[in-house]
Amino acid sequence: MKQNTAAPGEIRLAAKAAFPYTIPIFAGFWFLGLTYGIYMNVSGFSFWYPMLMSLTIFAGSIEFVTVNLLLGSFNPIQALEVTLMINARHLFYGISMLDRYRGTGWKKPYLIFGMCDESFSINCSAQIPEGVDRGWFMFFVTLFNHLYWFTGSTLGGIFGSFLSFNTKGLDFVMTAMFVVIFLENWLNEQEHTSSLLGLGISLICLLAFGAERFLIPAMLGILAVLTLLRYSPERKVA
């Protein structure tokens, strides 16, 4: 109940505590957001497309892919499959955050909606200062990151029409982003069991199903294995 009746001073304290954690995200999100907005612009879309999509979707990887989906023929089944394949990792994030999001009250729906890679990483590992409300801290981490992406994408869409350069290969930034996220998580992990399992299961599925069909089986396999590990008797005792 306390998290739903926080005083203004407690809210400001949580915002001040959360902001420094998001400063590194600001630079990355603005660069990626500007890139995305420019990419949308040179693909023929007005600035309000990246503005609304960054506000309502808030999933950078699928937003890049959505450009091609919007330019192609209407195929909602394909859009659903692609979205599931790219964002299936959020299933793992959700399982990891079940306990942390408990008791956050009305903030919980927004925390779920805004749980991107970077917000998950901060909210999962940050040492929240004593006296700072946990729910409000995670709320502001999510809100700040959302604002960074929204403003970057919008500005990229607005100013993209004033820029003239070769955009070939611009969408590779999405691949680079996933590589950096994986390496950052690897460096921050105390043990690499989950990462190694993910790599191993993905490789097995790649060999079994091929490059175009391996992603969904790999995600399902990783989800099943990590779920079993989470609820194994050994883990519960530990």
C-alpha atoms as a printed R data frame, in Angstrom:
    type eleno elety resid chain resno      x       y       z
1   ATOM     1    CA   MET     A     1  0.000   0.000   0.000
2   ATOM     2    CA   LYS     A     2  2.861   2.328   0.673
3   ATOM     3    CA   GLN     A     3  3.884   2.236  -2.984
4   ATOM     4    CA   ASN     A     4  0.470   3.580  -3.983
5   ATOM     5    CA   THR     A     5  0.529   6.465  -1.476
6   ATOM     6    CA   ALA     A     6  4.107   7.731  -1.813
7   ATOM     7    CA   ALA     A     7  4.626  11.356  -0.843
8   ATOM     8    CA   PRO     A     8  5.915  13.847  -3.459
9   ATOM     9    CA   GLY     A     9  9.271  13.878  -1.697
10  ATOM    10    CA   GLU     A    10  9.588  10.108  -2.008
11  ATOM    11    CA   ILE     A    11  8.703  10.284  -5.695
12  ATOM    12    CA   ARG     A    12 11.337  12.960  -6.370
13  ATOM    13    CA   LEU     A    13 13.884  10.933  -4.419
14  ATOM    14    CA   ALA     A    14 13.165   7.874  -6.539
15  ATOM    15    CA   ALA     A    15 13.472   9.926  -9.752
16  ATOM    16    CA   LYS     A    16 16.840  11.354  -8.634
17  ATOM    17    CA   ALA     A    17 18.090   7.876  -7.724
18  ATOM    18    CA   ALA     A    18 16.949   6.345 -11.021
19  ATOM    19    CA   PHE     A    19 18.209   9.044 -13.383
20  ATOM    20    CA   PRO     A    20 21.996   8.358 -13.097
21  ATOM    21    CA   TYR     A    21 21.417   4.704 -14.000
22  ATOM    22    CA   THR     A    22 19.763   5.753 -17.270
23  ATOM    23    CA   ILE     A    23 22.403   8.248 -18.440
24  ATOM    24    CA   PRO     A    24 24.362   5.621 -20.443
25  ATOM    25    CA   ILE     A    25 21.070   4.496 -21.993
26  ATOM    26    CA   PHE     A    26 20.356   8.068 -23.079
27  ATOM    27    CA   ALA     A    27 23.289   8.180 -25.500
28  ATOM    28    CA   GLY     A    28 22.528   4.764 -26.962
29  ATOM    29    CA   PHE     A    29 18.788   5.327 -27.273
30  ATOM    30    CA   TRP     A    30 19.202   8.735 -28.863
31  ATOM    31    CA   PHE     A    31 21.618   7.383 -31.445
32  ATOM    32    CA   LEU     A    32 19.422   4.372 -32.214
33  ATOM    33    CA   GLY     A    33 16.257   6.471 -32.060
34  ATOM    34    CA   LEU     A    34 17.661   9.086 -34.440
35  ATOM    35    CA   THR     A    35 18.793   6.287 -36.747
36  ATOM    36    CA   TYR     A    36 15.347   4.720 -36.666
37  ATOM    37    CA   GLY     A    37 13.590   8.044 -37.301
38  ATOM    38    CA   ILE     A    38 15.884   8.804 -40.235
39  ATOM    39    CA   TYR     A    39 15.398   5.282 -41.597
40  ATOM    40    CA   MET     A    40 11.621   5.747 -41.461
41  ATOM    41    CA   ASN     A    41 11.921   9.109 -43.170
42  ATOM    42    CA   VAL     A    42 14.083   7.927 -46.080
43  ATOM    43    CA   SER     A    43 11.695   4.977 -46.467
44  ATOM    44    CA   GLY     A    44  8.913   7.440 -47.229
45  ATOM    45    CA   PHE     A    45  7.138   7.809 -43.876
46  ATOM    46    CA   SER     A    46  6.238  11.081 -42.184
47  ATOM    47    CA   PHE     A    47  7.747  11.870 -38.766
48  ATOM    48    CA   TRP     A    48  4.546  10.977 -36.936
49  ATOM    49    CA   TYR     A    49  5.026   7.300 -37.844
50  ATOM    50    CA   PRO     A    50  8.214   6.876 -35.768
51  ATOM    51    CA   MET     A    51  6.772   9.235 -33.149
52  ATOM    52    CA   LEU     A    52  3.616   7.169 -32.571
53  ATOM    53    CA   MET     A    53  5.357   3.815 -32.972
54  ATOM    54    CA   SER     A    54  8.086   4.669 -30.469
55  ATOM    55    CA   LEU     A    55  5.418   5.856 -28.039
56  ATOM    56    CA   THR     A    56  3.070   2.883 -28.353
57  ATOM    57    CA   ILE     A    57  5.271  -0.059 -29.421
58  ATOM    58    CA   PHE     A    58  8.530   0.848 -27.650
59  ATOM    59    CA   ALA     A    59 10.458  -2.113 -29.024
60  ATOM    60    CA   GLY     A    60 13.346  -0.831 -31.086
61  ATOM    61    CA   SER     A    61 14.137  -4.059 -32.914
62  ATOM    62    CA   ILE     A    62 10.603  -4.745 -34.111
63  ATOM    63    CA   GLU     A    63 10.164  -1.073 -34.987
64  ATOM    64    CA   PHE     A    64 13.039  -1.372 -37.465
65  ATOM    65    CA   VAL     A    65 11.472  -4.515 -38.921
66  ATOM    66    CA   THR     A    66  8.062  -2.833 -39.073
67  ATOM    67    CA   VAL     A    67  9.399  -0.528 -41.784
68  ATOM    68    CA   ASN     A    68  9.608  -3.477 -44.182
69  ATOM    69    CA   LEU     A    69  6.268  -4.845 -42.968
70  ATOM    70    CA   LEU     A    70  4.572  -1.537 -43.735
71  ATOM    71    CA   LEU     A    71  6.182  -1.364 -47.164
72  ATOM    72    CA   GLY     A    72  5.153  -4.930 -48.031
73  ATOM    73    CA   SER     A    73  1.768  -6.460 -48.690
74  ATOM    74    CA   PHE     A    74 -0.779  -6.781 -45.878
75  ATOM    75    CA   ASN     A    75  0.042  -9.983 -44.011
76  ATOM    76    CA   PRO     A    76 -0.972  -9.950 -40.324
77  ATOM    77    CA   ILE     A    77  0.067 -13.582 -39.771
78  ATOM    78    CA   GLN     A    78  3.587 -12.820 -40.935
79  ATOM    79    CA   ALA     A    79  3.678  -9.715 -38.746
80  ATOM    80    CA   LEU     A    80  2.615 -11.796 -35.731
81  ATOM    81    CA   GLU     A    81  5.243 -14.470 -36.409
82  ATOM    82    CA   VAL     A    82  8.040 -11.941 -36.898
83  ATOM    83    CA   THR     A    83  7.069 -10.039 -33.750
84  ATOM    84    CA   LEU     A    84  6.958 -13.266 -31.739
85  ATOM    85    CA   MET     A    85 10.356 -14.371 -33.018
86  ATOM    86    CA   ILE     A    86 12.073 -11.055 -32.338
87  ATOM    87    CA   ASN     A    87 10.485 -10.231 -28.988
88  ATOM    88    CA   ALA     A    88 10.148 -13.732 -27.533
89  ATOM    89    CA   ARG     A    89 13.043 -12.901 -25.191
90  ATOM    90    CA   HIS     A    90 10.572 -10.830 -23.179
91  ATOM    91    CA   LEU     A    91  9.072 -14.112 -21.970
92  ATOM    92    CA   PHE     A    92 12.300 -14.674 -20.067
93  ATOM    93    CA   TYR     A    93 12.338 -11.100 -18.798
94  ATOM    94    CA   GLY     A    94  8.791 -11.497 -17.490
95  ATOM    95    CA   ILE     A    95  9.644 -14.676 -15.584
96  ATOM    96    CA   SER     A    96 12.682 -12.969 -14.033
97  ATOM    97    CA   MET     A    97 10.683  -9.926 -12.914
98  ATOM    98    CA   LEU     A    98  7.666 -11.697 -11.389
99  ATOM    99    CA   ASP     A    99  8.861 -11.114  -7.837
100 ATOM   100    CA   ARG     A   100 10.293  -7.636  -8.396
101 ATOM   101    CA   TYR     A   101  7.093  -6.255  -9.901
102 ATOM   102    CA   ARG     A   102  4.906  -7.686  -7.148
103 ATOM   103    CA   GLY     A   103  3.292  -4.982  -5.013
104 ATOM   104    CA   THR     A   104  3.955  -2.075  -7.399
105 ATOM   105    CA   GLY     A   105  0.240  -1.269  -7.720
106 ATOM   106    CA   TRP     A   106 -0.963   0.787 -10.688
107 ATOM   107    CA   LYS     A   107  2.619   1.144 -11.935
108 ATOM   108    CA   LYS     A   108  2.831  -2.549 -12.791
109 ATOM   109    CA   PRO     A   109  1.048  -2.335 -16.210
110 ATOM   110    CA   TYR     A   110  3.430   0.387 -17.358
111 ATOM   111    CA   LEU     A   111  6.449  -1.495 -16.002
112 ATOM   112    CA   ILE     A   112  5.360  -4.520 -18.043
113 ATOM   113    CA   PHE     A   113  4.718  -2.439 -21.161
114 ATOM   114    CA   GLY     A   114  8.034  -0.568 -20.913
115 ATOM   115    CA   MET     A   115 10.253  -3.548 -20.051
116 ATOM   116    CA   CYS     A   116 12.852  -3.196 -22.787
117 ATOM   117    CA   ASP     A   117 16.305  -4.794 -22.642
118 ATOM   118    CA   GLU     A   118 17.918  -1.817 -20.954
119 ATOM   119    CA   SER     A   119 15.170  -1.204 -18.385
120 ATOM   120    CA   PHE     A   120 15.169  -4.903 -17.534
121 ATOM   121    CA   SER     A   121 18.938  -4.871 -17.055
122 ATOM   122    CA   ILE     A   122 18.847  -1.863 -14.713
123 ATOM   123    CA   ASN     A   123 15.786  -2.880 -12.706
124 ATOM   124    CA   CYS     A   124 17.086  -6.403 -12.348
125 ATOM   125    CA   SER     A   125 20.600  -5.545 -11.152
126 ATOM   126    CA   ALA     A   126 20.564  -2.014  -9.703
127 ATOM   127    CA   GLN     A   127 21.310  -1.544  -6.024
128 ATOM   128    CA   ILE     A   128 18.406   0.684  -5.002
129 ATOM   129    CA   PRO     A   129 19.536   3.144  -2.300
130 ATOM   130    CA   GLU     A   130 18.087   2.700   1.158
131 ATOM   131    CA   GLY     A   131 14.966   4.773   1.674
132 ATOM   132    CA   VAL     A   132 14.066   4.845  -2.040
133 ATOM   133    CA   ASP     A   133 10.742   3.289  -3.004
134 ATOM   134    CA   ARG     A   134 11.434   0.244  -5.184
135 ATOM   135    CA   GLY     A   135  8.299   0.604  -7.313
136 ATOM   136    CA   TRP     A   136  8.880   4.275  -8.078
137 ATOM   137    CA   PHE     A   137 12.564   3.641  -8.804
138 ATOM   138    CA   MET     A   138 11.710   1.028 -11.439
139 ATOM   139    CA   PHE     A   139  8.933   3.251 -12.786
140 ATOM   140    CA   PHE     A   140 11.307   6.155 -13.406
141 ATOM   141    CA   VAL     A   141 13.976   3.919 -14.944
142 ATOM   142    CA   THR     A   142 11.337   2.707 -17.396
143 ATOM   143    CA   LEU     A   143  9.902   6.178 -17.992
144 ATOM   144    CA   PHE     A   144 13.275   7.851 -18.616
145 ATOM   145    CA   ASN     A   145 14.318   5.153 -21.094
146 ATOM   146    CA   HIS     A   146 10.965   5.413 -22.844
147 ATOM   147    CA   LEU     A   147 11.346   9.177 -23.176
148 ATOM   148    CA   TYR     A   148 14.869   8.836 -24.567
149 ATOM   149    CA   TRP     A   149 13.707   6.490 -27.300
150 ATOM   150    CA   PHE     A   150 10.573   8.524 -28.046
151 ATOM   151    CA   THR     A   151 12.391  11.853 -28.394
152 ATOM   152    CA   GLY     A   152 15.249  10.365 -30.410
153 ATOM   153    CA   SER     A   153 12.896   8.636 -32.857
154 ATOM   154    CA   THR     A   154 10.730  11.726 -33.229
155 ATOM   155    CA   LEU     A   155 13.693  14.040 -33.862
156 ATOM   156    CA   GLY     A   156 15.141  11.562 -36.353
157 ATOM   157    CA   GLY     A   157 11.849  11.524 -38.224
158 ATOM   158    CA   ILE     A   158 11.632  15.317 -38.219
159 ATOM   159    CA   PHE     A   159 15.206  16.105 -39.239
160 ATOM   160    CA   GLY     A   160 15.687  13.076 -41.507
161 ATOM   161    CA   SER     A   161 14.280  15.007 -44.458
162 ATOM   162    CA   PHE     A   162 17.054  17.602 -44.071
163 ATOM   163    CA   LEU     A   163 19.831  15.011 -44.295
164 ATOM   164    CA   SER     A   164 21.209  13.571 -47.475
165 ATOM   165    CA   PHE     A   165 23.491  10.534 -47.272
166 ATOM   166    CA   ASN     A   166 23.637   6.910 -48.306
167 ATOM   167    CA   THR     A   167 21.543   4.878 -45.852
168 ATOM   168    CA   LYS     A   168 22.611   1.476 -47.144
169 ATOM   169    CA   GLY     A   169 23.360  -0.792 -44.202
170 ATOM   170    CA   LEU     A   170 21.661   1.531 -41.726
171 ATOM   171    CA   ASP     A   171 19.379  -1.254 -40.484
172 ATOM   172    CA   PHE     A   172 22.452  -3.283 -39.413
173 ATOM   173    CA   VAL     A   173 22.409  -1.164 -36.261
174 ATOM   174    CA   MET     A   174 19.729  -3.567 -34.957
175 ATOM   175    CA   THR     A   175 22.080  -6.550 -35.230
176 ATOM   176    CA   ALA     A   176 24.881  -4.580 -33.606
177 ATOM   177    CA   MET     A   177 22.525  -3.623 -30.779
178 ATOM   178    CA   PHE     A   178 21.770  -7.278 -29.944
179 ATOM   179    CA   VAL     A   179 25.469  -8.167 -29.974
180 ATOM   180    CA   VAL     A   180 26.274  -5.352 -27.568
181 ATOM   181    CA   ILE     A   181 23.387  -6.315 -25.261
182 ATOM   182    CA   PHE     A   182 24.590  -9.929 -25.159
183 ATOM   183    CA   LEU     A   183 28.184  -8.910 -24.427
184 ATOM   184    CA   GLU     A   184 27.072  -6.478 -21.713
185 ATOM   185    CA   ASN     A   185 24.961  -9.143 -20.019
186 ATOM   186    CA   TRP     A   186 27.819 -11.636 -20.315
187 ATOM   187    CA   LEU     A   187 30.187  -9.248 -18.538
188 ATOM   188    CA   ASN     A   188 27.641  -8.546 -15.789
189 ATOM   189    CA   GLU     A   189 26.730 -12.184 -15.124
190 ATOM   190    CA   GLN     A   190 28.205 -13.977 -12.133
191 ATOM   191    CA   GLU     A   191 27.758 -17.260 -13.970
192 ATOM   192    CA   HIS     A   192 27.156 -17.833 -17.669
193 ATOM   193    CA   THR     A   193 24.810 -20.802 -17.502
194 ATOM   194    CA   SER     A   194 21.836 -19.028 -19.086
195 ATOM   195    CA   SER     A   195 23.905 -17.443 -21.841
196 ATOM   196    CA   LEU     A   196 25.626 -20.718 -22.717
197 ATOM   197    CA   LEU     A   197 22.303 -22.544 -22.726
198 ATOM   198    CA   GLY     A   198 20.885 -19.927 -25.059
199 ATOM   199    CA   LEU     A   199 23.813 -20.227 -27.446
200 ATOM   200    CA   GLY     A   200 23.795 -24.027 -27.352
201 ATOM   201    CA   ILE     A   201 20.049 -24.464 -27.873
202 ATOM   202    CA   SER     A   202 20.066 -21.853 -30.652
203 ATOM   203    CA   LEU     A   203 22.904 -23.647 -32.440
204 ATOM   204    CA   ILE     A   204 21.118 -27.009 -32.185
205 ATOM   205    CA   CYS     A   205 17.888 -25.516 -33.560
206 ATOM   206    CA   LEU     A   206 19.817 -23.739 -36.326
207 ATOM   207    CA   LEU     A   207 21.280 -27.040 -37.482
208 ATOM   208    CA   ALA     A   208 17.952 -28.840 -37.115
209 ATOM   209    CA   PHE     A   209 15.528 -26.324 -38.645
210 ATOM   210    CA   GLY     A   210 17.665 -24.060 -40.825
211 ATOM   211    CA   ALA     A   211 18.375 -20.341 -40.717
212 ATOM   212    CA   GLU     A   212 14.840 -19.235 -41.626
213 ATOM   213    CA   ARG     A   213 12.918 -21.424 -39.160
214 ATOM   214    CA   PHE     A   214 15.125 -21.944 -36.133
215 ATOM   215    CA   LEU     A   215 14.238 -18.881 -34.043
216 ATOM   216    CA   ILE     A   216 10.834 -19.888 -32.633
217 ATOM   217    CA   PRO     A   217 11.926 -23.472 -31.728
218 ATOM   218    CA   ALA     A   218 15.060 -22.030 -30.142
219 ATOM   219    CA   MET     A   219 13.072 -19.543 -28.067
220 ATOM   220    CA   LEU     A   220 10.626 -22.232 -26.941
221 ATOM   221    CA   GLY     A   221 13.494 -24.563 -26.048
222 ATOM   222    CA   ILE     A   222 15.310 -21.872 -24.068
223 ATOM   223    CA   LEU     A   223 12.086 -20.933 -22.263
224 ATOM   224    CA   ALA     A   224 11.403 -24.573 -21.341
225 ATOM   225    CA   VAL     A   225 14.931 -25.239 -20.082
226 ATOM   226    CA   LEU     A   226 15.174 -22.026 -18.058
227 ATOM   227    CA   THR     A   227 11.726 -22.623 -16.556
228 ATOM   228    CA   LEU     A   228 12.756 -26.124 -15.475
229 ATOM   229    CA   LEU     A   229 15.961 -24.760 -13.961
230 ATOM   230    CA   ARG     A   230 14.049 -22.035 -12.125
231 ATOM   231    CA   TYR     A   231 11.699 -24.508 -10.423
232 ATOM   232    CA   SER     A   232 14.107 -27.408  -9.958
233 ATOM   233    CA   PRO     A   233 14.432 -28.757  -6.365
234 ATOM   234    CA   GLU     A   234 18.108 -27.828  -6.261
235 ATOM   235    CA   ARG     A   235 17.361 -24.212  -7.095
236 ATOM   236    CA   LYS     A   236 14.584 -24.015  -4.521
237 ATOM   237    CA   VAL     A   237 16.848 -25.279  -1.792
238 ATOM   238    CA   ALA     A   238 19.539 -22.806  -2.806
